[in-house]
C-alpha cells in the first residue's frame, strides 16, 4: 500500500490515501518493486486507464526528493496544460509545476525555479538547442506515450530528445510510459530500463463486433440489438447504453463524420434527458457559443443542447475542454470523435463504438486500416472505474466476412512493434544540424556515437543492418554542407552562422533553404521572369471557389497596384510571402479538392508576379500541384489578413476555426524565422516580412495594425472603431467616449478595459451616452 513505498517525500502517501488510492494497482506495485522510487529506469507498457500517471508521479516526486528536477514529456500541446493541472495538486506539498509551451526560441530560464516541468518533445528539443541551463539539474525524465517514437512526423524528435537528455545527464532516471506494444522489451533495452509489462486493467473490458441481430463478444456472449446501416447500429447501441444509464464514445474517421454522427445521435440522447439536465445543457450551449461566433460553435451548441457532442482537432481548445469535462460529469451522453481523443485525453465511457476502422491516408493513396495499437487504445477508453460494472468496446460490421476479419485483424491480434523513423531524411536533416550546432558533436565520429544512443541504432544493430545509419548520415551532411548550414574542415564539423540561426529557430533545414532561395531570388530580380500568357479557363470553372466577382477582387492587389500592368514589384507582397512559407515542409498544406486545381491554376497566373522564385511548369505534375496546394494555403492566410470573416473562410476552404488558427500560428512562426534569416543574410525584405507577419498575427489590413495590437480589441472591434473614426491608440486616448462606446456596441466594461489598456487617463464609462456609428460604417 502507499505507506510502504520507499523514497517518497513525507506527506505524499497520506495525500494518496486521501485521494482514495488505498492500494497500488498491480503494474504500479511491480514498478515500485523494480525500483521506480529509488532511481531505476522503467518502461511501463500497460493498457490505457491502468494508472500510468501515478507511476510517473511516484517517480518524479521521489526523484525530486533525492535532489534535482523532473521533466514530463507529453506528445501533444493540448495535453501539457491538462497534465500541469493534474500535477498542481502536489504544490501544497511544496512541489512547484511549470509548463513550457509557446515559442520555440526562448531558453525558458524561469523554468529553473520549478520542480516539475511539463513540455512537448519539440519544446524540450528546442530548449536543448538553446542550452537551457537547468537541463543539467534533471534527475528524472518521464516520456508519456513513448510508443509514438513510431510516428513518422513527430517520433524522431522524441527519440533524439531522449537520447540527448541521457547523453548530457548520464545518471538520468528514465521512465517511459507506453501503450501495450509488440516489442516493449526492445524499447526497454534502448533506454537501459526494467520492463514492466501487463495486461491488467482496473475494470473488465469486453470487446465485440456488432453484426446481424447482436453484438458478438470475444468471450462468446451476445447482446441482442437490431442491425442496419452504421448509423442505425450506432443509434441502437447508444440507446441501449442510455437505458442502462451509461455513456458512449463513438470513434469515426473524419471531422465531417464526427459532426454528422453527433447530429444523428443527438436525436437519440434528447429522448433520455431529465428537465434539470436539459437546463444545464442549455447553459453549456451558451458557454460554447460564447467561445467564438464561428459556425462550428453554433453547430456544436445545437447538438450539446440535446446531450451529444463532437470532438476533433478542428475545434477550439476551449470547446474541447468544455466537451471533455461535461462528458466526464455525465451531462453529455455521447461524443463522436476522431481518434485524437483516444490519444491521452482521459474520458472513459461505458461503451466505445468504433464505427470506422479505415481512414483516408494521402501518402497511402486511399483508405488505410487503422493500426491494432490505435484500435486497442480506443477500446481501452471503455469502462469507468467505480461507475460501470465493466466496459464494452464494439466494432461495426456490415457482413459476416467483415465480422470475421475484424476479429482476426483487431480483437485477437497483437499490437504492432514500435519502429524508429529516425532514418527518414527530413528528421535526420533537422536533428543532425541541431546536434552539430549545439556542440553535441564536432566530428562525424562524435555524431555517430551520439546517434548510437537512439532506438534506431538499437534496432538496426539488432537487425544486423550496421552501416545504414552511417549512409544516411553522410547524405544529410552533404546536403547541409551544400546549403551552407555547416562547414567541414578535415574531420571537424561546425555550424555556420546561418546554420545556427536555422537550428535555433527550429526550422527544418529544407524550409530554411526554400525561404532563403525565395528571398534571394526576389533580391536578384528573378521574379521579373517573363510572364507566361494566361490560358483561358473553361467556362464557369472560376465560380467553384470564389462565388462572386467581389471575392476575386478581395486581394492585396488593391494595395500594391494592379499586377497586370507591371513586371516588377519593389517589395514582396503578403501573398508572395505567405506562399513562400506555405510551400516549406514545415507547413501542412491544404488539400486540393475537385475543382480546386483549375481555380488555383488560374489564380497562379493572375498573381504570378508576386511569387518569390520560379513557378514550376504545369508539366511537372507533382511539383505544380504542391505549388497550388501552397497557393490555396497562402490564399487562406491572405483572406485572414484581409479581414474576411472566419465563417466565410471555413466555408471557402472547408476547414474548422481551429485549423485557421493552426495555419496562422505556423505562418507567424515561419515568417518570424524568415525575418531573422533575411536579417542574418542582410537581405532587404525583412520589413515587408515583418508587416506580413503582423497582419497575420492580428488578421487585419495595414491600417488596423496599431489598434489591433491593443489587448481586448481584436480584428472585428478594431475595424468598427476605425470606421467610427477612432483610427489609432492616440485616438483611443483622445476621442469622444460616446463614439468609442458606440463602436463597441455599448459594451461599457469592454470599453473601460480597452481604455485602461491604452492608458487613457479617466477610462470610466459611467454616464457616457453611446453615439451611434455614422453611416460610414454602413457603406
Ligand atoms: P492511464 O494514464 O494509464 O491511461 P490514468 O493514470 O489516467 O490512466 O488512471 C486512470 C484513473 O485511475 C485515474 O482516474 C486515476 O486517479 C485512477 N487510479 C490510478 N491508480 C489508482 C489506484 N492505485 N487506485 C485507485 N485509482 C487509481
Boltz pocket constraint, residues with backbone or C-beta under 6 A from the ligand:
constraints:
  - pocket:
      binder: B
      contacts: [[A, 20], [A, 21], [A, 22], [A, 23], [A, 24], [A, 25], [A, 28], [A, 46], [A, 47], [A, 48], [A, 49], [A, 50], [A, 51], [A, 52], [A, 53], [A, 54], [A, 346], [A, 385]]
      max_distance: 6.0
